[in-house]
Structures are given as C-alpha cells and as structure tokens.
Amino acid sequence: MNRPLNILFLMADQLGPHFLSAYGHKVVKTPRLDDIAADSTIFDAHYSNSPLCVPARAGLMTGQLPSAVNVFDSGCDYEHSIPTFAHYLRANGYVTVQSGKAHYVGADQLHGLERRLTTDICPADNCWFGMWDDPDRALDWFHNLNNVVEAGIAERSIQQDFDHDAAHAAVRWIYDYARGQDTRPFMLKVSFTHPHDPYVTPPTYWERYRHDDIDMPITPFIAPDERDNHGRWLYSHYDRGECEITDEA
C-alpha cells in the first residue's frame, strides 16, 4: 500500500491572485510563486468565504460557511467540538503541525493541530470586541488610512520578524522530522501575516518598483449610503480626522 503524501500548506494573508504575475499582473514580480504555479493546478474562480480574518480562517479550517459555525467577525471563536480538516487528518494517521499565524480566538489554540511551532501575531483574548457602552467608538489600535499613507520602507518590523520566524521554524521542523523516528505522514501549515497591513517592506523589495508603473485600484467607489451597515461603520472610521481622504492619499 502506498504511503500517503505529506502535505505542505502555505498560506498568505490578504494576497489576492490578481497581484501575482502568474495570474497576469504586469508589474508585480513573484518568481517563486510563478514557479510553483507553472507545475501546479491553479484556480480562476476561487474566493475567500469572508473578507474578515477570523471568519475566513474558520471557514477554511471547518469547510463550512462562517455563519454555520457562528463566526461573524474577528471577535468570535468557534466551538472546539466542531471538527476541522486537521482533526480529520489526525484521525487518518497524519501528524498535524502549524507554524505562523492562526488567529484563533479563545481557549482552543489548536483546533485539531497536534502542535504549533510559534506563537501567534494576533491576540487570542477579547480585545477584538468594541466598547459595549460606546459601540461607535473605534478602538485605539484600529487600523485606518494612516496605514496606507504611512506605508513605505522599514528595515525591520514586528510583522517581518514574525514571518521570518514562521518560515525558519517550519524549515527546522522538516529537518527534525526527517531525522526523527515518526513514520506518520505530515500536514505542515505555514501561515504568514504578510501582505496584510501595515504596508512596510525592506529597501531591497521597495526599490524593485517605480511608483508610476503601479496601476491604481479598479474597484469602483461605493457611496456610504449605498453600503451595508458594517461597511458604513468601517468607512466612518477610515480617517478618524487623522488624515484626509483624497485621490492622492
């Protein structure tokens, strides 16, 4: 009987396919991903089940709609009794390991994983909830347009260091696994926080592009009164009086 294949699951945060040269982008350089795509099956009608982090990850892990597991925003967790694909893989003889970002909220920080190699970059407590007595107030750390206006060069950042550690821990685990005695196949999920904001990058990447060559977003502007309730709330906090929303910024 053939041994089951090992699974290496690489995940990036907020990376849209239309920003990859493998999908036809004329400016962005993604040679490593292009190499993988050239020898792989690629999807042209695949989309995230939620624009919010925790609901999207819950849907990915459980294979269900976020609404089916009662995860509607990034302040929600889902019951530890709900099986994930990690549970099913473990039940079928796999060792299940994760390195990097998971963004689990609540006490269960495994959800079927046998081991996590790093801490998380996102807090697991209830800091994601708004103020009950002032629901329209944005929390102090809430990201707004300043994250775009202040984007630029950073030799080091918490996010860059986190992704470096996630990659290093994953590579080290693979070597340890190869030297070890565990004969089970593995599923190793390596989850990076980039290109999620804050939008900073080392000079070596920043200098590869000319600003004038970068195309503007093609998503049309939606007037606030035409948005859903959550969209209107987000729009009202985009600048918070800290920066002006213009065509240039």
ChimeraX commands (.cxc) that place a marker at each C-alpha (Angstrom):
marker #1 position 0.00,0.00,0.00 radius 0.5
marker #1 position 1.35,3.41,-0.97 radius 0.5
marker #1 position 2.23,5.75,1.86 radius 0.5
marker #1 position 0.01,8.89,1.99 radius 0.5
marker #1 position 1.67,12.03,0.69 radius 0.5
marker #1 position 3.00,14.69,3.01 radius 0.5
marker #1 position 1.09,17.99,2.81 radius 0.5
marker #1 position 2.78,21.40,2.93 radius 0.5
marker #1 position 0.10,24.10,3.21 radius 0.5
marker #1 position 1.45,27.61,2.54 radius 0.5
marker #1 position -0.88,30.48,3.38 radius 0.5
marker #1 position -0.54,34.25,2.95 radius 0.5
marker #1 position -2.82,36.88,4.45 radius 0.5
marker #1 position -4.74,39.20,2.10 radius 0.5
marker #1 position -2.86,38.09,-1.01 radius 0.5
marker #1 position -5.20,38.44,-3.98 radius 0.5
marker #1 position -4.44,36.40,-7.11 radius 0.5
marker #1 position -4.73,39.49,-9.31 radius 0.5
marker #1 position -1.49,40.73,-7.68 radius 0.5
marker #1 position 0.52,37.75,-8.95 radius 0.5
marker #1 position 2.35,37.63,-12.24 radius 0.5
marker #1 position 1.18,34.02,-12.57 radius 0.5
marker #1 position -2.33,35.45,-12.95 radius 0.5
marker #1 position -1.23,38.07,-15.46 radius 0.5
marker #1 position -0.15,41.08,-13.40 radius 0.5
marker #1 position 2.33,43.09,-15.47 radius 0.5
marker #1 position 4.19,44.81,-12.61 radius 0.5
marker #1 position 4.40,42.55,-9.57 radius 0.5
marker #1 position 7.34,40.15,-9.56 radius 0.5
marker #1 position 6.55,36.80,-7.92 radius 0.5
marker #1 position 9.09,34.37,-9.44 radius 0.5
marker #1 position 8.90,31.70,-6.71 radius 0.5
marker #1 position 5.11,31.56,-6.80 radius 0.5
marker #1 position 5.23,31.58,-10.59 radius 0.5
marker #1 position 7.49,28.52,-10.50 radius 0.5
marker #1 position 5.04,26.70,-8.23 radius 0.5
marker #1 position 2.08,27.72,-10.40 radius 0.5
marker #1 position 3.81,26.51,-13.57 radius 0.5
marker #1 position 3.91,22.99,-12.17 radius 0.5
marker #1 position 0.53,23.06,-10.42 radius 0.5
marker #1 position -3.20,23.31,-10.81 radius 0.5
marker #1 position -4.30,26.92,-10.45 radius 0.5
marker #1 position -7.82,28.17,-9.81 radius 0.5
marker #1 position -9.51,31.08,-11.56 radius 0.5
marker #1 position -12.89,31.06,-9.77 radius 0.5
marker #1 position -11.81,30.62,-6.16 radius 0.5
marker #1 position -12.60,33.22,-3.50 radius 0.5
marker #1 position -12.48,33.70,0.25 radius 0.5
marker #1 position -15.68,32.96,2.14 radius 0.5
marker #1 position -15.33,36.19,4.17 radius 0.5
marker #1 position -13.42,39.48,3.87 radius 0.5
marker #1 position -12.69,39.31,7.62 radius 0.5
marker #1 position -9.78,37.37,9.04 radius 0.5
marker #1 position -11.23,35.08,11.71 radius 0.5
marker #1 position -14.42,34.16,9.78 radius 0.5
marker #1 position -12.37,33.38,6.67 radius 0.5
marker #1 position -9.98,31.18,8.64 radius 0.5
marker #1 position -12.87,29.44,10.43 radius 0.5
marker #1 position -14.47,28.63,7.09 radius 0.5
marker #1 position -11.18,27.33,5.74 radius 0.5
marker #1 position -10.50,25.11,8.75 radius 0.5
marker #1 position -14.03,23.70,9.12 radius 0.5
marker #1 position -15.12,23.57,5.49 radius 0.5
marker #1 position -18.32,25.36,6.46 radius 0.5
marker #1 position -19.70,28.83,5.95 radius 0.5
marker #1 position -18.65,31.18,8.77 radius 0.5
marker #1 position -22.33,31.73,9.54 radius 0.5
marker #1 position -22.78,27.97,10.06 radius 0.5
marker #1 position -20.17,27.97,12.84 radius 0.5
marker #1 position -21.31,31.34,14.26 radius 0.5
marker #1 position -18.16,33.27,13.42 radius 0.5
marker #1 position -19.23,36.64,12.08 radius 0.5
marker #1 position -16.26,38.88,12.91 radius 0.5
marker #1 position -12.74,38.76,14.30 radius 0.5
marker #1 position -14.00,38.77,17.88 radius 0.5
marker #1 position -15.64,35.34,17.57 radius 0.5
marker #1 position -14.32,31.88,18.18 radius 0.5
marker #1 position -15.91,28.61,17.14 radius 0.5
marker #1 position -16.67,25.66,19.36 radius 0.5
marker #1 position -13.76,23.31,19.93 radius 0.5
marker #1 position -16.16,20.42,19.27 radius 0.5
marker #1 position -16.52,21.46,15.61 radius 0.5
marker #1 position -14.17,19.26,13.56 radius 0.5
marker #1 position -11.61,20.86,11.27 radius 0.5
marker #1 position -9.61,19.34,8.45 radius 0.5
marker #1 position -6.78,18.96,10.98 radius 0.5
marker #1 position -9.00,16.66,13.06 radius 0.5
marker #1 position -9.78,14.53,10.02 radius 0.5
marker #1 position -6.14,14.29,9.01 radius 0.5
marker #1 position -5.11,13.24,12.52 radius 0.5
marker #1 position -7.85,10.61,12.51 radius 0.5
marker #1 position -6.33,9.27,9.30 radius 0.5
marker #1 position -2.83,8.97,10.68 radius 0.5
marker #1 position -1.27,12.36,9.95 radius 0.5
marker #1 position 0.82,14.46,12.30 radius 0.5
marker #1 position -0.65,17.98,12.05 radius 0.5
marker #1 position 1.60,20.96,12.69 radius 0.5
marker #1 position 1.33,24.71,12.16 radius 0.5
marker #1 position 3.92,27.46,12.02 radius 0.5
marker #1 position 2.88,31.11,11.96 radius 0.5
marker #1 position -0.44,32.91,12.10 radius 0.5
marker #1 position -3.65,31.12,13.05 radius 0.5
marker #1 position -5.69,33.93,14.62 radius 0.5
marker #1 position -7.71,31.61,16.82 radius 0.5
marker #1 position -9.79,33.48,19.39 radius 0.5
marker #1 position -10.49,31.81,22.71 radius 0.5
marker #1 position -9.10,28.95,24.76 radius 0.5
marker #1 position -8.68,26.41,21.95 radius 0.5
marker #1 position -5.47,27.37,20.16 radius 0.5
marker #1 position -5.10,24.07,18.31 radius 0.5
marker #1 position -8.44,23.13,16.70 radius 0.5
marker #1 position -7.15,19.72,15.69 radius 0.5
marker #1 position -3.48,20.59,15.36 radius 0.5
marker #1 position -1.08,18.36,17.23 radius 0.5
marker #1 position 1.50,21.09,17.62 radius 0.5
marker #1 position 2.16,24.76,16.91 radius 0.5
marker #1 position 5.74,25.81,16.32 radius 0.5
marker #1 position 5.39,29.54,17.01 radius 0.5
marker #1 position 3.29,31.92,18.99 radius 0.5
marker #1 position 0.66,33.96,17.14 radius 0.5
marker #1 position 0.93,37.53,15.99 radius 0.5
marker #1 position -2.72,38.20,16.90 radius 0.5
marker #1 position -4.01,38.21,20.49 radius 0.5
marker #1 position -6.37,35.39,21.44 radius 0.5
marker #1 position -8.39,37.32,24.01 radius 0.5
marker #1 position -11.47,39.50,23.60 radius 0.5
marker #1 position -9.63,42.70,22.65 radius 0.5
marker #1 position -11.35,42.46,19.27 radius 0.5
marker #1 position -14.70,43.40,20.78 radius 0.5
marker #1 position -15.86,47.02,20.66 radius 0.5
marker #1 position -16.91,49.09,23.65 radius 0.5
marker #1 position -20.33,47.93,24.84 radius 0.5
marker #1 position -21.22,51.37,26.19 radius 0.5
marker #1 position -19.85,53.21,23.13 radius 0.5
marker #1 position -20.27,50.93,20.10 radius 0.5
marker #1 position -19.47,53.64,17.55 radius 0.5
marker #1 position -16.07,54.33,19.06 radius 0.5
marker #1 position -13.13,52.75,17.25 radius 0.5
marker #1 position -10.54,51.06,19.41 radius 0.5
marker #1 position -7.23,52.88,19.64 radius 0.5
marker #1 position -5.37,50.24,17.64 radius 0.5
marker #1 position -7.97,50.11,14.87 radius 0.5
marker #1 position -6.19,50.40,11.54 radius 0.5
marker #1 position -7.23,53.24,9.29 radius 0.5
marker #1 position -5.91,55.10,6.26 radius 0.5
marker #1 position -2.76,56.06,8.14 radius 0.5
marker #1 position -1.60,52.51,7.48 radius 0.5
marker #1 position -1.67,53.36,3.78 radius 0.5
marker #1 position -0.44,56.95,3.99 radius 0.5
marker #1 position 2.50,55.94,6.20 radius 0.5
marker #1 position 3.41,52.87,4.13 radius 0.5
marker #1 position 6.99,52.61,2.99 radius 0.5
marker #1 position 10.40,51.30,3.85 radius 0.5
marker #1 position 11.22,49.53,7.10 radius 0.5
marker #1 position 14.39,47.54,7.57 radius 0.5
marker #1 position 12.72,45.55,10.35 radius 0.5
marker #1 position 9.20,45.29,11.75 radius 0.5
marker #1 position 7.25,43.01,14.07 radius 0.5
marker #1 position 5.43,41.57,11.07 radius 0.5
marker #1 position 8.59,40.92,9.07 radius 0.5
marker #1 position 10.28,39.27,12.05 radius 0.5
marker #1 position 7.20,37.12,12.68 radius 0.5
marker #1 position 7.10,35.81,9.11 radius 0.5
marker #1 position 10.83,35.13,9.19 radius 0.5
marker #1 position 10.41,33.14,12.40 radius 0.5
marker #1 position 7.44,31.23,10.94 radius 0.5
marker #1 position 9.45,30.18,7.89 radius 0.5
marker #1 position 12.55,29.31,9.93 radius 0.5
marker #1 position 10.57,27.21,12.43 radius 0.5
marker #1 position 8.87,25.32,9.60 radius 0.5
marker #1 position 12.15,24.51,7.85 radius 0.5
marker #1 position 13.73,23.44,11.14 radius 0.5
marker #1 position 10.75,21.18,11.88 radius 0.5
marker #1 position 11.03,19.48,8.47 radius 0.5
marker #1 position 14.70,18.70,9.12 radius 0.5
marker #1 position 13.88,17.40,12.61 radius 0.5
marker #1 position 11.07,15.27,11.17 radius 0.5
marker #1 position 13.41,13.80,8.54 radius 0.5
marker #1 position 15.93,12.89,11.22 radius 0.5
marker #1 position 13.32,11.53,13.63 radius 0.5
marker #1 position 11.54,8.23,14.08 radius 0.5
marker #1 position 7.96,9.37,13.38 radius 0.5
marker #1 position 6.76,7.38,10.37 radius 0.5
marker #1 position 3.42,9.15,10.04 radius 0.5
marker #1 position 2.84,11.43,7.05 radius 0.5
marker #1 position 2.65,15.10,7.98 radius 0.5
marker #1 position 0.49,18.11,7.27 radius 0.5
marker #1 position 2.53,21.24,7.91 radius 0.5
marker #1 position 0.62,24.52,7.62 radius 0.5
marker #1 position 2.85,27.59,7.32 radius 0.5
marker #1 position 0.83,30.78,7.60 radius 0.5
marker #1 position 2.35,34.22,7.01 radius 0.5
marker #1 position 0.87,37.54,8.12 radius 0.5
marker #1 position 2.04,39.44,5.02 radius 0.5
marker #1 position 0.98,41.13,2.78 radius 0.5
marker #1 position -1.57,42.19,5.43 radius 0.5
marker #1 position -1.05,45.75,6.65 radius 0.5
marker #1 position 0.97,47.57,7.88 radius 0.5
marker #1 position 2.34,48.01,4.38 radius 0.5
marker #1 position 6.07,48.24,5.01 radius 0.5
marker #1 position 8.87,46.41,3.26 radius 0.5
marker #1 position 12.68,46.30,3.26 radius 0.5
marker #1 position 14.50,48.55,0.76 radius 0.5
marker #1 position 15.54,45.57,-1.38 radius 0.5
marker #1 position 11.89,44.99,-2.32 radius 0.5
marker #1 position 10.74,48.62,-2.31 radius 0.5
marker #1 position 13.40,49.58,-4.86 radius 0.5
marker #1 position 12.27,46.96,-7.38 radius 0.5
marker #1 position 9.27,49.05,-8.43 radius 0.5
marker #1 position 8.64,52.52,-9.82 radius 0.5
marker #1 position 5.57,54.19,-8.34 radius 0.5
marker #1 position 4.39,55.37,-11.75 radius 0.5
marker #1 position 4.31,51.78,-13.01 radius 0.5
marker #1 position 1.86,50.63,-10.33 radius 0.5
marker #1 position -1.73,50.59,-11.52 radius 0.5
marker #1 position -4.49,52.18,-9.46 radius 0.5
marker #1 position -7.23,50.04,-7.86 radius 0.5
marker #1 position -10.03,49.08,-10.23 radius 0.5
marker #1 position -12.70,48.69,-7.55 radius 0.5
marker #1 position -15.25,51.48,-8.05 radius 0.5
marker #1 position -16.06,53.81,-5.18 radius 0.5
marker #1 position -19.26,52.92,-3.31 radius 0.5
marker #1 position -21.06,55.86,-1.71 radius 0.5
marker #1 position -21.51,55.47,2.07 radius 0.5
marker #1 position -25.31,55.49,1.86 radius 0.5
marker #1 position -25.16,52.54,-0.56 radius 0.5
marker #1 position -23.06,50.37,1.75 radius 0.5
marker #1 position -24.21,47.80,4.25 radius 0.5
marker #1 position -24.24,48.75,7.94 radius 0.5
marker #1 position -20.83,47.27,8.68 radius 0.5
marker #1 position -19.34,48.88,5.58 radius 0.5
marker #1 position -20.68,52.30,6.61 radius 0.5
marker #1 position -19.21,51.88,10.09 radius 0.5
marker #1 position -15.81,51.00,8.66 radius 0.5
marker #1 position -15.90,53.93,6.25 radius 0.5
marker #1 position -16.72,56.35,9.07 radius 0.5
marker #1 position -13.50,55.31,10.82 radius 0.5
marker #1 position -11.17,55.28,7.82 radius 0.5
marker #1 position -9.63,58.64,8.68 radius 0.5
marker #1 position -10.92,59.49,12.21 radius 0.5
marker #1 position -9.84,63.06,11.49 radius 0.5
marker #1 position -6.20,61.96,11.34 radius 0.5
marker #1 position -5.72,62.07,7.58 radius 0.5
marker #1 position -7.62,63.48,4.64 radius 0.5
marker #1 position -9.21,61.09,2.16 radius 0.5
marker #1 position -8.26,62.34,-1.31 radius 0.5
marker #1 position -7.47,60.82,-4.69 radius 0.5
marker #1 position -3.76,61.10,-3.83 radius 0.5
marker #1 position -3.97,59.57,-0.34 radius 0.5
marker link #1:1,2 radius 0.2
marker link #1:2,3 radius 0.2
marker link #1:3,4 radius 0.2
marker link #1:4,5 radius 0.2
marker link #1:5,6 radius 0.2
marker link #1:6,7 radius 0.2
marker link #1:7,8 radius 0.2
marker link #1:8,9 radius 0.2
marker link #1:9,10 radius 0.2
marker link #1:10,11 radius 0.2
marker link #1:11,12 radius 0.2
marker link #1:12,13 radius 0.2
marker link #1:13,14 radius 0.2
marker link #1:14,15 radius 0.2
marker link #1:15,16 radius 0.2
marker link #1:16,17 radius 0.2
marker link #1:17,18 radius 0.2
marker link #1:18,19 radius 0.2
marker link #1:19,20 radius 0.2
marker link #1:20,21 radius 0.2
marker link #1:21,22 radius 0.2
marker link #1:22,23 radius 0.2
marker link #1:23,24 radius 0.2
marker link #1:24,25 radius 0.2
marker link #1:25,26 radius 0.2
marker link #1:26,27 radius 0.2
marker link #1:27,28 radius 0.2
marker link #1:28,29 radius 0.2
marker link #1:29,30 radius 0.2
marker link #1:30,31 radius 0.2
marker link #1:31,32 radius 0.2
marker link #1:32,33 radius 0.2
marker link #1:33,34 radius 0.2
marker link #1:34,35 radius 0.2
marker link #1:35,36 radius 0.2
marker link #1:36,37 radius 0.2
marker link #1:37,38 radius 0.2
marker link #1:38,39 radius 0.2
marker link #1:39,40 radius 0.2
marker link #1:40,41 radius 0.2
marker link #1:41,42 radius 0.2
marker link #1:42,43 radius 0.2
marker link #1:43,44 radius 0.2
marker link #1:44,45 radius 0.2
marker link #1:45,46 radius 0.2
marker link #1:46,47 radius 0.2
marker link #1:47,48 radius 0.2
marker link #1:48,49 radius 0.2
marker link #1:49,50 radius 0.2
marker link #1:50,51 radius 0.2
marker link #1:51,52 radius 0.2
marker link #1:52,53 radius 0.2
marker link #1:53,54 radius 0.2
marker link #1:54,55 radius 0.2
marker link #1:55,56 radius 0.2
marker link #1:56,57 radius 0.2
marker link #1:57,58 radius 0.2
marker link #1:58,59 radius 0.2
marker link #1:59,60 radius 0.2
marker link #1:60,61 radius 0.2
marker link #1:61,62 radius 0.2
marker link #1:62,63 radius 0.2
marker link #1:63,64 radius 0.2
marker link #1:64,65 radius 0.2
marker link #1:65,66 radius 0.2
marker link #1:66,67 radius 0.2
marker link #1:67,68 radius 0.2
marker link #1:68,69 radius 0.2
marker link #1:69,70 radius 0.2
marker link #1:70,71 radius 0.2
marker link #1:71,72 radius 0.2
marker link #1:72,73 radius 0.2
marker link #1:73,74 radius 0.2
marker link #1:74,75 radius 0.2
marker link #1:75,76 radius 0.2
marker link #1:76,77 radius 0.2
marker link #1:77,78 radius 0.2
marker link #1:78,79 radius 0.2
marker link #1:79,80 radius 0.2
marker link #1:80,81 radius 0.2
marker link #1:81,82 radius 0.2
marker link #1:82,83 radius 0.2
marker link #1:83,84 radius 0.2
marker link #1:84,85 radius 0.2
marker link #1:85,86 radius 0.2
marker link #1:86,87 radius 0.2
marker link #1:87,88 radius 0.2
marker link #1:88,89 radius 0.2
marker link #1:89,90 radius 0.2
marker link #1:90,91 radius 0.2
marker link #1:91,92 radius 0.2
marker link #1:92,93 radius 0.2
marker link #1:93,94 radius 0.2
marker link #1:94,95 radius 0.2
marker link #1:95,96 radius 0.2
marker link #1:96,97 radius 0.2
marker link #1:97,98 radius 0.2
marker link #1:98,99 radius 0.2
marker link #1:99,100 radius 0.2
marker link #1:100,101 radius 0.2
marker link #1:101,102 radius 0.2
marker link #1:102,103 radius 0.2
marker link #1:103,104 radius 0.2
marker link #1:104,105 radius 0.2
marker link #1:105,106 radius 0.2
marker link #1:106,107 radius 0.2
marker link #1:107,108 radius 0.2
marker link #1:108,109 radius 0.2
marker link #1:109,110 radius 0.2
marker link #1:110,111 radius 0.2
marker link #1:111,112 radius 0.2
marker link #1:112,113 radius 0.2
marker link #1:113,114 radius 0.2
marker link #1:114,115 radius 0.2
marker link #1:115,116 radius 0.2
marker link #1:116,117 radius 0.2
marker link #1:117,118 radius 0.2
marker link #1:118,119 radius 0.2
marker link #1:119,120 radius 0.2
marker link #1:120,121 radius 0.2
marker link #1:121,122 radius 0.2
marker link #1:122,123 radius 0.2
marker link #1:123,124 radius 0.2
marker link #1:124,125 radius 0.2
marker link #1:125,126 radius 0.2
marker link #1:126,127 radius 0.2
marker link #1:127,128 radius 0.2
marker link #1:128,129 radius 0.2
marker link #1:129,130 radius 0.2
marker link #1:130,131 radius 0.2
marker link #1:131,132 radius 0.2
marker link #1:132,133 radius 0.2
marker link #1:133,134 radius 0.2
marker link #1:134,135 radius 0.2
marker link #1:135,136 radius 0.2
marker link #1:136,137 radius 0.2
marker link #1:137,138 radius 0.2
marker link #1:138,139 radius 0.2
marker link #1:139,140 radius 0.2
marker link #1:140,141 radius 0.2
marker link #1:141,142 radius 0.2
marker link #1:142,143 radius 0.2
marker link #1:143,144 radius 0.2
marker link #1:144,145 radius 0.2
marker link #1:145,146 radius 0.2
marker link #1:146,147 radius 0.2
marker link #1:147,148 radius 0.2
marker link #1:148,149 radius 0.2
marker link #1:149,150 radius 0.2
marker link #1:150,151 radius 0.2
marker link #1:151,152 radius 0.2
marker link #1:152,153 radius 0.2
marker link #1:153,154 radius 0.2
marker link #1:154,155 radius 0.2
marker link #1:155,156 radius 0.2
marker link #1:156,157 radius 0.2
marker link #1:157,158 radius 0.2
marker link #1:158,159 radius 0.2
marker link #1:159,160 radius 0.2
marker link #1:160,161 radius 0.2
marker link #1:161,162 radius 0.2
marker link #1:162,163 radius 0.2
marker link #1:163,164 radius 0.2
marker link #1:164,165 radius 0.2
marker link #1:165,166 radius 0.2
marker link #1:166,167 radius 0.2
marker link #1:167,168 radius 0.2
marker link #1:168,169 radius 0.2
marker link #1:169,170 radius 0.2
marker link #1:170,171 radius 0.2
marker link #1:171,172 radius 0.2
marker link #1:172,173 radius 0.2
marker link #1:173,174 radius 0.2
marker link #1:174,175 radius 0.2
marker link #1:175,176 radius 0.2
marker link #1:176,177 radius 0.2
marker link #1:177,178 radius 0.2
marker link #1:178,179 radius 0.2
marker link #1:179,180 radius 0.2
marker link #1:180,181 radius 0.2
marker link #1:181,182 radius 0.2
marker link #1:182,183 radius 0.2
marker link #1:183,184 radius 0.2
marker link #1:184,185 radius 0.2
marker link #1:185,186 radius 0.2
marker link #1:186,187 radius 0.2
marker link #1:187,188 radius 0.2
marker link #1:188,189 radius 0.2
marker link #1:189,190 radius 0.2
marker link #1:190,191 radius 0.2
marker link #1:191,192 radius 0.2
marker link #1:192,193 radius 0.2
marker link #1:193,194 radius 0.2
marker link #1:194,195 radius 0.2
marker link #1:195,196 radius 0.2
marker link #1:196,197 radius 0.2
marker link #1:197,198 radius 0.2
marker link #1:198,199 radius 0.2
marker link #1:199,200 radius 0.2
marker link #1:200,201 radius 0.2
marker link #1:201,202 radius 0.2
marker link #1:202,203 radius 0.2
marker link #1:203,204 radius 0.2
marker link #1:204,205 radius 0.2
marker link #1:205,206 radius 0.2
marker link #1:206,207 radius 0.2
marker link #1:207,208 radius 0.2
marker link #1:208,209 radius 0.2
marker link #1:209,210 radius 0.2
marker link #1:210,211 radius 0.2
marker link #1:211,212 radius 0.2
marker link #1:212,213 radius 0.2
marker link #1:213,214 radius 0.2
marker link #1:214,215 radius 0.2
marker link #1:215,216 radius 0.2
marker link #1:216,217 radius 0.2
marker link #1:217,218 radius 0.2
marker link #1:218,219 radius 0.2
marker link #1:219,220 radius 0.2
marker link #1:220,221 radius 0.2
marker link #1:221,222 radius 0.2
marker link #1:222,223 radius 0.2
marker link #1:223,224 radius 0.2
marker link #1:224,225 radius 0.2
marker link #1:225,226 radius 0.2
marker link #1:226,227 radius 0.2
marker link #1:227,228 radius 0.2
marker link #1:228,229 radius 0.2
marker link #1:229,230 radius 0.2
marker link #1:230,231 radius 0.2
marker link #1:231,232 radius 0.2
marker link #1:232,233 radius 0.2
marker link #1:233,234 radius 0.2
marker link #1:234,235 radius 0.2
marker link #1:235,236 radius 0.2
marker link #1:236,237 radius 0.2
marker link #1:237,238 radius 0.2
marker link #1:238,239 radius 0.2
marker link #1:239,240 radius 0.2
marker link #1:240,241 radius 0.2
marker link #1:241,242 radius 0.2
marker link #1:242,243 radius 0.2
marker link #1:243,244 radius 0.2
marker link #1:244,245 radius 0.2
marker link #1:245,246 radius 0.2
marker link #1:246,247 radius 0.2
marker link #1:247,248 radius 0.2
marker link #1:248,249 radius 0.2
view
